[in-house]
Amino acid sequence: MLPEFLKNQILLGDVKDWLPEFPDSSVDLIITSPPYADSRAAAYGGVCPEKYVEWFLPISAELKRIIKPTGSFVLNIKERIENGQRHTYVIELILEMKKQGWLWTEEYIWHKKNCFPGKWPNRFRDAWERCLHFTVSKKFEMNQDSVMVPMGNWRHSRLKALSATDQARDNSRLQSGFGKRVANWVGREKAYPTNVLNMPTECGNKGHSATFPVELPTWFIKLFTSEDEVVLDPFVGSGTTAIAAKNLSRQFVGIDLNEEYVRLAKNRLELPEELTVPVPKGPLV
């Protein structure tokens, strides 16, 4: 059970100082976008790519302690470019988190429809980011019906007159094991989405250098939690995850070490401006 003094709060301080305040199995969903290696160094000091896994593992170990057995951890992250190539710290982090006992359950791709234009000699525009889904159990809360999408008008003509093939399972001619039965779509208004999320980047929030759209945490909060459950963003920035949680009647907790961002998040959430700092228990090592 999450203590009352942590509920619906934006907390100022290092995540390594705050996480020991959380009881075991007290959070339903963790969704966050931590500083990418050496990115936002002016605000967060930066972590070099070679040290990123070492820096993050004590945090992920503590997150594993506080997440419920039915909970999920969604990590929005992307490898940076170093010396003309993608660094491997994200892949290394996934492997090390698996050793901690996390299950790398799924990977969602956030397709940024309005990514920044530009020209590079050896690559194209960076239009996607990873949303890595980790759990501690194979059986976790997942409300798939909450994120269904409209079928589209194509179904009116395509499903009007079904052939014999449409009414039976049509197996792949490539013997891949895949098949489809078109008749399954009859009468449906909605379908389950893919694991590619097409959402533009945030343009309205000018107070933070790397804000994701409120639609992104909203989608995961609807999928992996129910009303009044607890959503934690340990690198909350300007508060977008907390706003999404509040809008969906979830409890929220955000942590950030940048005082300016904490004040911005509190203002966006209409919270009292007083800053809450942790009772020192010693940082995670």
C-alpha positions in Angstrom: 0.0 0.0 0.0 1.4 3.4 -1.0 1.6 5.8 2.0 -0.7 8.8 1.8 2.2 11.3 1.8 3.4 10.0 -1.6 0.0 9.9 -3.4 -0.6 12.5 -6.0 2.7 14.2 -5.4 5.5 15.6 -7.5 8.7 15.0 -5.5 11.9 17.0 -5.7 15.1 15.1 -5.5 17.2 12.2 -6.9 15.2 9.1 -7.7 17.8 7.1 -5.8 17.0 9.0 -2.6 13.2 8.8 -3.0 12.7 5.1 -4.0 13.6 3.7 -0.5 10.5 5.6 0.8 8.2 3.3 -1.3 6.9 0.1 0.3 7.3 -3.3 -1.5 4.7 -4.0 -4.2 3.1 -0.6 -3.9 3.0 0.6 -7.6 0.9 -0.7 -10.4 2.6 1.0 -13.4 6.0 2.7 -13.9 6.3 4.7 -17.0 9.2 7.0 -17.7 11.6 8.5 -20.1 14.9 8.9 -18.2 17.7 11.1 -19.6 19.3 9.4 -22.5 23.0 9.0 -22.1 24.7 12.5 -22.0 21.4 14.1 -23.2 20.0 17.1 -21.3 23.3 17.4 -19.5 22.6 21.0 -18.6 19.5 19.9 -16.6 20.5 16.5 -15.3 24.3 16.4 -15.5 24.4 13.6 -18.0 25.5 10.0 -17.8 28.1 8.8 -20.4 27.0 5.9 -22.5 29.7 3.6 -21.1 28.4 4.2 -17.5 24.7 4.2 -18.3 23.9 0.6 -17.4 25.9 0.9 -14.2 24.0 4.0 -13.3 20.5 2.6 -14.1 20.7 -0.9 -12.6 20.4 0.2 -8.9 17.3 2.2 -10.0 15.7 -0.7 -11.9 16.4 -3.1 -9.0 14.5 -0.8 -6.7 11.7 -0.3 -9.2 11.4 -4.1 -9.3 11.0 -4.2 -5.5 8.2 -1.6 -5.5 6.2 -2.8 -8.5 3.2 -5.1 -7.9 3.4 -8.7 -9.2 0.6 -7.7 -11.7 2.4 -4.4 -12.6 4.2 -3.2 -15.7 7.3 -1.0 -16.3 7.3 1.0 -19.6 10.7 2.5 -20.4 10.8 5.1 -23.2 14.4 5.2 -24.4 16.6 5.4 -27.5 20.2 4.8 -28.2 22.2 7.9 -29.0 24.8 8.3 -31.7 28.4 8.1 -30.7 31.4 8.2 -33.1 29.1 7.8 -36.1 27.2 4.8 -34.9 24.4 3.7 -32.5 25.6 2.9 -29.0 24.6 -0.4 -27.5 23.8 0.7 -23.9 20.0 0.1 -24.4 20.6 -3.5 -25.6 23.1 -4.0 -22.7 20.6 -2.6 -20.2 17.8 -5.0 -21.4 20.2 -8.0 -20.9 21.2 -6.8 -17.5 17.6 -6.1 -16.4 16.7 -9.7 -17.4 19.5 -10.9 -15.1 17.8 -8.9 -12.3 14.6 -10.9 -12.9 12.7 -8.6 -15.2 10.8 -10.2 -18.0 11.2 -8.2 -21.3 7.6 -8.8 -22.3 7.2 -6.6 -25.3 8.6 -3.7 -27.3 6.3 -0.9 -28.5 7.5 1.5 -31.1 6.5 5.2 -30.8 6.4 6.5 -34.3 6.8 10.3 -34.1 4.8 11.6 -37.1 6.2 15.1 -36.8 9.9 14.3 -36.1 12.5 17.0 -36.6 13.6 17.6 -40.2 17.3 17.5 -41.0 20.1 16.1 -43.1 22.9 13.7 -41.9 25.6 12.2 -44.1 25.0 8.6 -42.9 21.4 8.3 -41.7 17.8 9.6 -42.1 15.4 11.4 -39.8 15.0 9.8 -36.4 11.2 9.1 -36.4 10.8 6.4 -33.7 11.7 5.6 -30.1 11.5 2.4 -28.1 8.9 1.9 -25.4 10.3 -1.3 -23.7 7.7 -3.2 -21.6 9.0 -5.1 -18.6 7.1 -7.1 -16.1 7.9 -9.3 -13.1 5.4 -12.0 -14.0 3.9 -13.6 -17.1 0.4 -12.8 -15.6 0.0 -9.0 -15.4 -2.9 -6.6 -15.7 -3.6 -5.8 -19.4 -6.9 -4.2 -20.4 -6.7 -4.8 -24.1 -10.2 -3.7 -24.9 -9.4 -0.2 -23.6 -7.1 0.7 -26.5 -9.0 -0.8 -29.4 -9.2 1.3 -32.6 -12.0 1.8 -35.1 -12.1 -0.8 -37.9 -12.5 1.8 -40.7 -15.0 2.1 -43.5 -13.2 -0.5 -45.6 -15.2 -3.2 -43.8 -18.5 -2.2 -45.3 -17.6 -3.2 -48.8 -15.0 -5.9 -48.0 -17.3 -7.8 -45.6 -20.5 -7.4 -47.6 -20.2 -10.7 -49.6 -17.9 -13.3 -48.2 -16.5 -16.1 -50.3 -16.0 -19.6 -49.1 -12.4 -18.9 -48.5 -13.3 -15.9 -46.4 -15.5 -18.1 -44.2 -12.7 -20.6 -43.4 -9.2 -20.2 -42.1 -7.0 -19.3 -45.1 -3.5 -20.5 -44.2 -0.4 -18.7 -45.6 0.8 -20.1 -48.9 4.4 -19.7 -47.6 3.7 -22.4 -44.9 4.6 -19.9 -42.2 1.8 -21.2 -39.9 0.0 -17.9 -40.1 -3.6 -17.7 -41.4 -6.7 -15.6 -41.3 -10.5 -16.0 -41.3 -12.0 -12.8 -42.8 -15.5 -13.8 -41.4 -14.1 -13.0 -37.9 -14.4 -9.3 -38.7 -18.1 -9.4 -39.4 -20.1 -7.3 -37.0 -17.0 -5.7 -35.4 -16.7 -2.0 -34.9 -13.2 -2.0 -33.4 -10.0 -4.0 -33.7 -6.9 -4.5 -31.5 -4.1 -2.2 -32.3 -0.5 -3.0 -33.4 2.6 -2.4 -31.2 3.4 0.7 -33.3 2.0 3.8 -31.8 1.6 6.7 -34.3 1.7 9.9 -32.2 3.2 13.3 -32.9 5.8 14.7 -30.5 4.7 17.4 -28.0 4.7 20.9 -29.5 2.7 22.9 -26.9 4.8 22.4 -23.8 7.8 24.8 -24.1 9.0 24.4 -20.5 10.9 21.1 -21.0 13.5 20.1 -23.6 12.2 16.6 -24.3 8.5 16.2 -23.6 6.5 13.3 -24.9 2.8 13.8 -25.8 0.2 13.2 -23.2 -1.3 10.6 -25.5 1.7 8.3 -25.0 1.4 7.7 -21.3 -2.4 7.9 -21.6 -2.3 4.8 -23.9 -0.2 2.8 -21.5 -2.1 3.8 -18.4 -5.3 2.8 -20.0 -3.8 -0.5 -21.1 -2.0 -1.5 -17.9 -4.0 0.0 -15.0 -7.5 0.5 -13.7 -9.1 3.5 -11.9 -7.4 4.5 -8.6 -4.3 2.4 -9.2 -0.8 4.0 -8.8 1.3 5.3 -11.6 4.9 6.3 -11.0 7.2 8.3 -13.2 10.6 8.5 -11.6 11.9 11.0 -14.1 8.7 13.0 -14.4 10.1 16.2 -16.0 7.3 18.6 -16.6 4.6 16.2 -15.4 3.1 14.8 -18.5 2.7 11.2 -17.1 1.1 12.6 -13.9 -1.3 14.7 -16.0 -2.3 11.6 -18.0 -2.8 9.6 -14.8 -4.9 12.3 -13.1 -7.1 12.6 -16.2 -7.8 8.9 -16.0 -8.6 8.9 -12.3 -5.4 7.1 -11.3 -3.1 8.0 -8.4 0.2 9.5 -9.5 3.7 10.0 -8.2 6.4 11.9 -10.0 10.1 12.4 -9.1 12.5 14.8 -10.6 15.8 16.4 -9.4 15.3 19.6 -11.4 13.5 22.2 -9.2 12.4 24.2 -12.2 10.7 21.2 -13.8 9.1 20.2 -10.5 7.6 23.6 -10.1 6.4 23.5 -13.7 4.8 20.0 -13.2 3.1 21.2 -10.0 1.7 24.3 -11.8 0.4 22.1 -14.6 -1.3 19.8 -12.1 -2.6 22.7 -9.9 -0.7 21.4 -6.9 0.6 23.5 -4.0 4.0 25.0 -4.9 5.8 23.7 -1.7 8.6 21.4 -2.6 8.7 18.0 -1.0 12.1 16.6 -0.4 13.1 13.1 0.9 14.0 12.1 4.4 17.6 11.1 3.9 18.1 7.3 4.1 21.2 7.2 2.0 21.3 6.8 -1.8 21.1 3.5 -3.7 24.4 2.1 -4.6 
